[in-house]
Structures are given as C-alpha cells and as structure tokens.
Amino acid sequence: MDVLNFLGKFQREQDGLSLLLTLKEWPVDVPLPVNISLLATGDNYEHPIQPKWRVVFEPECTYEVVAGIFTTPLPITDVIRWYEIELKKLNWIQNTERHYSEEQKAKLRFWRPLANAHLKISLRRRTVLNDTELMIRRVIQHPYSLAVKTPSDDQLILPLESIK
C-alpha cells in the first residue's frame, strides 16, 4: 500500500491511527473473491461502507487490524470452499476447532504463526437480496523487540556535548 495515497484519510484515535481503504487498497494476503463489492447502506444502497486499516499502539506491541464488510452473489458454500483453497495457497492455516458452517451462516478462522496473524471471516446469506455478506477481520501482532538498544553518545551522529 502506498502511504502517500492515504494523506487526508488518516483518522487519529485514542490509541492509534485508522485509514479508510478502497477495494484496490485491500491487503493481498487476504484475497477477495471475484464479483465482490462493498456492503452499502441507504434506501438504494448508495452509501458503501469503506474497509478500515487500523494501527493500535500498545506498550508491548503494535496491532495492525484490517476489517471490512463485503457482499458477493456466490452462495456460502462456494465462498467457504474458495477461501479454504486460496488461503491455503498463502500459507494460512485453518482453525477447524472454532469453525462452523450452517446453511444461512458460517464462521471461518485462519492463522499464520510466523506472521502472528489471525483471520476471521463471518458469512451470512441475505435471502432478500440473494447474496452473501462477508465480514472480514485480520489482526497482526507486531511485538516490540527487546534487542533494540539505545545508542551511546559516541554512536550518535551529533554527540550530545556539541548540542550544549
């Protein structure tokens, strides 16, 4: 993602920053099926709900959260099968213990241990509109490294004595 494209879209929050995304800016490690569109509200569904990329700063780590709500004309079973295949290609591991699937709704959970990433996809069939709604949330935890040391005065580009 090109950070310069986000200028003007930043929103400061109490514990971090958030940015609104477009479909083109959605992260590639969480693919979206073809014929996907943003969930929209309003009388004529004219107000799309933009996905959000959020960075949360905590004392011991930083969390990167990407979330969005989408719709697709595909039935739930096709979406589940598609995600199981595509995410496996990207080294996501399915957590089948917390997975469930019914005719009208489903929940998929995946994780990537090396990236310390978790992915949750909730699916719901909307019979009135004959489409499937997807709520997608990916969280990556970036722990702070304890190996980072404060440089000594002689390692600084400009020694502290010369500033005084």
C-alpha positions in Angstrom: 0.0 0.0 0.0 1.3 3.4 -0.9 1.1 5.5 2.2 1.0 8.8 0.2 -2.4 7.8 -1.1 -3.7 7.9 2.4 -2.9 11.5 3.1 -6.1 13.2 4.1 -7.8 9.9 5.1 -5.9 9.4 8.4 -8.1 9.4 11.4 -6.4 9.8 14.8 -7.8 7.6 17.5 -7.1 7.5 21.3 -4.7 4.5 20.9 -3.6 4.7 17.3 -4.4 5.6 13.7 -7.0 4.4 11.2 -7.3 4.7 7.5 -10.2 4.1 5.2 -9.4 1.7 2.3 -10.8 1.1 -1.2 -11.1 -2.3 -2.7 -7.8 -1.7 -4.6 -6.0 -1.0 -1.3 -7.3 -4.1 0.4 -4.2 -6.3 1.6 -3.2 -9.1 -0.8 -2.7 -11.6 2.0 -6.5 -11.7 2.5 -7.8 -12.2 -1.0 -11.4 -11.3 -2.0 -13.5 -13.5 -4.4 -14.4 -12.2 -7.8 -17.7 -10.2 -8.0 -17.2 -8.8 -4.6 -18.5 -5.4 -3.6 -18.6 -3.2 -0.5 -21.6 -3.5 1.6 -23.7 -0.4 1.2 -26.5 1.3 3.2 -29.2 3.7 2.3 -32.6 3.4 0.6 -31.0 2.5 -2.7 -27.7 1.0 -1.2 -25.9 4.1 -2.4 -23.6 4.5 0.6 -20.7 2.0 0.6 -19.1 1.1 4.0 -15.4 1.5 3.5 -13.0 -1.1 4.9 -10.6 0.2 7.6 -7.0 -0.4 8.3 -6.2 0.4 12.0 -2.9 0.5 13.8 -3.2 0.3 17.6 -0.2 1.2 19.7 0.2 -0.8 23.0 3.1 -0.7 25.5 4.5 -4.1 24.5 3.4 -4.4 20.8 1.6 -2.8 17.9 -1.6 -4.4 16.4 -2.4 -4.0 12.7 -6.1 -4.6 12.1 -7.8 -4.7 8.7 -11.6 -5.0 8.6 -14.3 -4.8 6.0 -17.8 -5.8 5.2 -18.5 -7.1 1.6 -21.1 -8.8 -0.5 -20.9 -11.4 -3.2 -23.6 -13.2 -5.3 -21.9 -16.5 -4.5 -23.6 -18.9 -2.1 -22.0 -19.5 1.3 -20.7 -23.0 0.4 -18.9 -21.6 -2.7 -17.3 -18.8 -0.6 -16.2 -21.2 2.1 -14.6 -23.6 -0.5 -12.9 -20.7 -2.3 -11.4 -19.3 0.9 -10.2 -22.7 2.1 -8.3 -23.2 -1.2 -7.0 -19.6 -1.7 -5.9 -19.0 1.9 -4.0 -22.4 1.9 -2.0 -21.1 -1.1 -1.0 -18.1 1.0 0.1 -20.3 4.0 -2.9 -19.6 6.2 -3.8 -22.5 8.5 -7.4 -23.1 9.1 -8.5 -23.3 12.7 -11.2 -26.0 12.4 -11.9 -26.1 16.1 -13.6 -22.7 16.0 -15.1 -23.1 12.5 -18.8 -23.7 12.0 -21.0 -23.7 8.9 -24.7 -23.8 8.5 -27.0 -23.2 5.5 -27.5 -19.5 6.2 -24.3 -18.5 8.1 -20.8 -19.6 8.7 -17.6 -18.6 10.5 -14.1 -19.3 9.3 -10.9 -18.8 11.3 -7.3 -18.9 10.0 -3.9 -18.1 11.4 -0.3 -17.7 10.2 2.0 -18.5 13.1 5.2 -16.9 11.6 3.4 -13.6 10.9 1.5 -13.8 14.2 -1.7 -13.1 12.2 -5.3 -14.2 12.8 -8.1 -14.0 10.3 -11.8 -14.3 11.0 -14.4 -14.4 8.2 -18.1 -14.4 9.1 -20.6 -15.2 6.4 -24.3 -14.6 6.3 -26.8 -15.3 3.5 -29.1 -12.4 2.8 -32.2 -14.1 1.3 -33.9 -10.8 0.4 -31.0 -9.6 -1.8 -29.9 -13.2 -2.7 -26.3 -12.5 -1.8 -23.7 -13.4 0.8 -22.4 -10.9 3.3 -18.8 -11.3 4.4 -17.3 -9.6 7.5 -13.5 -10.0 7.3 -11.1 -9.1 10.1 -7.4 -9.7 10.1 -5.2 -8.9 13.1 -1.4 -9.0 13.1 0.5 -8.5 16.3 3.9 -6.9 16.0 5.8 -7.3 19.3 8.4 -4.7 20.1 11.9 -6.1 20.0 13.8 -6.2 23.3 17.1 -6.3 21.4 16.9 -2.7 20.4 19.5 -0.7 22.5 19.7 3.0 23.0 22.9 4.2 21.2 25.7 5.6 23.3 26.7 9.2 23.0 29.7 8.3 20.7 27.3 6.4 18.3 25.1 9.4 17.7 25.6 11.4 14.5 25.9 14.6 16.5 27.3 14.0 20.0 25.2 15.4 22.8 28.1 17.6 24.1 28.2 19.6 20.9 24.5 20.5 21.3 25.0 22.1 24.7 
